[in-house]
């Protein structure tokens, strides 16, 4: 099964893998590796299986999670955050959660900004990635996204709506992170290099499920 396959890939004894890591988490990791790894079930090439993870949609699905990240570092180069954001996106897609992030990062101008603002208004969860990259940049489009997300919070005044879900991908401390104060009011997820632990995966899944149920209740 998935756990055994994951154990084989990582060279971990099967019994250890089954105890230490949940199957959904192992499956998500396998899907991430599958971009570069062909899985063989026999000796012949015909037995080879390649798992493909769909790329993020260019148009955000209704009620998707919006992943916000710093695409470039302080030197203007593509940041590690960009690759890690994709890893997080892949993991969430595998557990069948709609998610959107701007993979290309090529948008600009008023129309692009209006599109991003619209997506933030319509997303179910805003997921900012916090890192040393964001710490080192006092300016950046991602900070505009943070601002627009904070603005939307006023729509939920007086409720316990879980709208912002920060993810820390390195050792950036919550207490001193250069983020809006509003971010500190929500539960943070620590995901080194974008590897989300099983408990956090279940928390995200449960939150999305709860929001869907609320949405159906409001429609009825």
N, C-alpha and C positions, 0 to 999 in steps of 0.2 A: 504494500500500500504506500501512501504518500510518506508516512513516517519512515518506512524502511528505505524508500528511495532517497529521502533527505539524508538519512544516516549514511547511506552508501556514498553520496556525493561528498559529504563533509568528512568521511572517514571516522564517524562516530559509531560506537557499538549500538546496535539497534535498541537494546534494553535501556541504555542511557538516554538515547534520543527520545524514546517514548515517555520516559519519566520526566525529563528536563524540559521538553518543549512540546507545546500542544500541536495537534495535527494541523489546524488552520494556519498556525504560524509557519510550520515547516512547509506546507503547501505554498504559502505566499513566497517564501524564500526560494523554493524550487522554481516557481514561475519567474522570479527575477533572474535566476541563473539560466533559465531556458532560452533567453535571448542569445546566449553564446554557446549553449551546450545542447547537443543532440543526445537523446536518451535511447539506448539500445536495449531491446528485449531479447535479442538473439545475435547470432554471429553474422547474419547476412544484412546487407544494406537495406533490404526490403523490410527488415524488422525495426528500422530506425524510426523514432517518433520525435518530432520537434514540436514543442508547445509554443504558441505565439500569443503574446499579450497585445491586445489592441492599443493603438496609440490614443492619446487623449483626443476627444472631439474638438474640432475647430470652433464649434458652437456649443455653448454650455447647455447640458441637459437641464430641464426644469428641476429646481430643488437640489442641485448638485452641491458637493463640497467645493469651495473655492480655495485652492492652495496659493498662498502668496509667498513669494521668495525673492531674494536678491539675485538676479541673474548674473550680474557682474560684480567683481570685487573692487576694492578701492583703486586698483591699477587699471580698471577698465577691461580686465580679462574675464572670460567665462568662469564663474565661481564653482567651487565644489558643491555649493548649495543647489545649483541647477541639476546636477546629476542626482543628488540626494532627493530633491523634490520629485524627480521622475520615479525614484525607487518607492517613495511614499505613495505616489499616485498608483503605481503598479500594484502595491499591496492592497490598497483600498479597492481598486477595481476587481481584484481577485475575490474579495469577500462580497462582491456584488453591490458595492456602494458607488453611486454616480459621483464622479469627481472631475474637476476641470483645473488645468493650469496652462499658462501660456508657455508652450514649449519653445517656440521660436524666439519670442521676445523681440520681435521686429516691429511691433506696432508703434505708431507715434501720431501726434496731431490730435485735434479736438475730437474727431470721430472715434478714434481709438479710445480716448479717455472716457467718452460717453458710453462706449460699449462696456468697458471695465466697470464703470460705476453702475451700469444696469445689471451686470452679472453679480456684483456684490449686493445690490438690492434684492436680487432674486435667489441668491444661493441659500441653502439650508444652514450651512456652517461655514464660517470664515476661519481658515486654518493658516495662520502666519507662521512661517519657519523662522525661528530665532537662532542666531549663530554669531560667531566671531566676525563673519562677513557683514552682518547687519550692524554689529557693534561698531565696526570701523568705518561705516558710511553714515555720515550725518545727513546726506541727501540721497534721493533715489526714488524711482517710481514706486517701489514697494512701500515707501513711507506714505505716499499718496493713497495707496490702497488701504493702509492701516487707518488713515484719517477717515476715509469713506466708510470703513467698517465701524469705526467708533460713532460716526454720525448716525448710522442705522440703529445703533443700540437704543437710541431714544424712543424708537418704536416699541421697544419691549420694557419700557419703564414700569416698575412695579410688578414685574413677573420674574420667574426663575428661568426664563428662556436661555438655553445653552447655545449661544450664537458664535462666540469666539472660542477657538480651541487652539491655543498656542502649542507649537511643537519645538522643543529645544534639541538640536542635533549634535551639540558638543557640550563643553563644560561651562557655557555662559551662565552665570548665576542669575536666578530670578530677581533677587533683591536689588541688583544694580544694573540690570539690563536696560538698554536705552529703548524702551517701549512705552506706549501710552499707559498711564496708570490704570485705565480701564481693563487692560489685558490681565492685570494681576488679580482681578476679581473672579477669574475663571480658572478651572482646573488645567494645569499645564501637563503636557506629556513629554517625558524625556525619552528620546529615541536616538541614541548614538549612531551617527552615520545613516540615519533614516530607518534603522531597524526597530520597528515598533513591537513592544513586548505583547504577549498574548492577552494580558489583562487590559491593556490600552486598546487593543483591537476590539475586544468585546465591549469596552466602554463606548467606542466610536460607533460600533454596530448598533448597540442598544439606543444610543442617542438618536441616530438616524431613524431607527424603527419607531421611536417615540414621536419624533417630529412628523413622520408620515402618518401615524395614527391620529395625531392632533389635526393634521391637515384634512384627513378624511372626515373627522368629526365636525370640523367647521363647514365642510361642503354639504354635509347631510342636513 
